[in-house]
Amino acid sequence: MGKIILHLDRIMVERKISLNELAERVGISNVNLSKIKNNKVTAMRFSTLGAICEVLNCQPGDILEFEHEE
């Protein structure tokens, strides 16, 4: 089974936004956003993904990538 890779860190650098600012604007804790950023989550609400995309002005596909298992 493959896995989902999150590229939130890359998008945050491109948009020049800090973890604290993004967490505040999205409405989630720094700890939870840090887990998302560092690929330490197994699930994410669509509402959270939508809020992140709205703040970062991006599409879910800019953040998510499916990686096939070899």
Secondary structure, DSSP 8 states (H G I E B T S, - for coil): --EEEE-HHHHHHHHT--HHHHHHHHTS-HHHHHHHHTT--S---HHHHHHHHHHHT--HHHHEEEE---
